Amino acid sequence: MVTDKKIMDDVAQEILQEPLQETLIEFPCDFPIKVMGETHAEFTSEIIKAIQGVLPNFDAGSIEMRGSSGGKYISLTCTVYVISKPQLDDVYRTLTSHPMVKVTL
């Protein structure tokens, strides 16, 4: 006799056997990251150094820079080439922990 519990156990087993997809991003890829902070003469060079700490081949020429209308803040869009989600996560962790960075998207 088939019970509801047996059906639920079978469904749960099928779900557990399917690989979990952690991200919708297909790797490797070029991935844009927006980094914002207060305007400072060294902001861009500090962000480049931080990214190159994780991705030594990061091309600083791929950075797009924009200042806020009041001039107090600057945003950098840094397009990074990453081969995996853990590598992208390492870049985000490095940037979000940097003392000059206010926001990372």
Secondary structure, 3 states (H helix, E strand, C coil): CCCHHHHHHHHHHHHHHCCCCCCCCCCCEEEEEEEEEECCCCHHHHHHHHHHHHCCCCCHHHEEEEECCCCCEEEEEEEEEECCHHHHHHHHHHHHCCCCEEEEC
